[in-house]
Amino acid sequence: MDEKHYVYVVRSKKDNRLYIGKTDNLKRRLQQHARGEVIATRHRRPIKLIHYEYFINKEDASAREKYLKSGYGHRQLNEILKQTLGE
């Protein structure tokens, strides 16, 4: 059976900064962000999911998360989310 792995991007409505993360349960993780249980976004709430990608392989998800957190990955995110980030 395939496992589910997600790489996701949330945006702080408070300061417009992005947070990139990885999880095997996207709904639960977003609830954790909303409740302030994630240290990195606790003081930046509220947050909004603006992008996610689905993987059936944990290693592929980890590699994608690492890439998106890199300089090249940030540039790619800015390009594909140009309209969303321009709001």
N, C-alpha and C positions, 0 to 999 in steps of 0.2 A: 504494500500500500504506500502510495506517495505521501510524503509529509508536506506540510505547508510552511513556507517561510516567506516573510515579507520584508522588504526594505521600504521604508516610508519617510516622508518629509512632512514635518509640521511647521507651521509658521505662527510665531507669536503675534497676537493681535495687539499686544502691549508695545513691543519694540520692533516688529516686523522681521526679527531674526529667524533663521531657519534652524531646525534641529533634524538631523538625519539619524535614523535608528533602524534596528532589525528586530524582528519578533516572529514567533510561531503562532501568535494569536493577536491579530491586529485590533479587533474590537476590544479585547481586554486591555491591551497596551494603551489604546487611546483613552480608555476610562481611567487608567492609572495616571496618565498625563493630566486629565481633567480634574482629578481629585488631588493633585499636587503630590503624588507619590513618587514622581521621577525628579530627582534632585536637579538635574540639568534644566528642567523647564518649570520647576515649582514657582519661581518668582517671575516668570514670564507669561503666566496665564492671563487670559484665556488663549488657547492654541487652536489651530484649525488644520486639519489634514488637507494638504494640497497636492500630494502625489504619493502613489505607492506602486510597487512592482511585486509580482508573485513569482516565487521559485519553488521547485519541487526538490531542490538540493540545497542543503544548508551551506555547503562550501561555496556554491555559486552566489548565494545571498550574501555571505560574508565578504566575498571578493567585490561584489557590486557596492556594498556599503562602504568598504574601504576606498573604492574608486570615487564614489560620490563625495566623500569627505576630503578628497585631494583637491588641489588647485584645478586640475583638468576637469574633475567631476563637478566642482562648483560652477565652472564656466559652462559645462554642458547643461546643468540644471537651470542656470540663468537663461540659456538659449531656449530650452524646451518649455520653460515656464514663463516666458517673456511677458505674456498677457496677464497671467496670474500675479506675477511679482510687480507688475506695473500698476496694479489697482491702487 
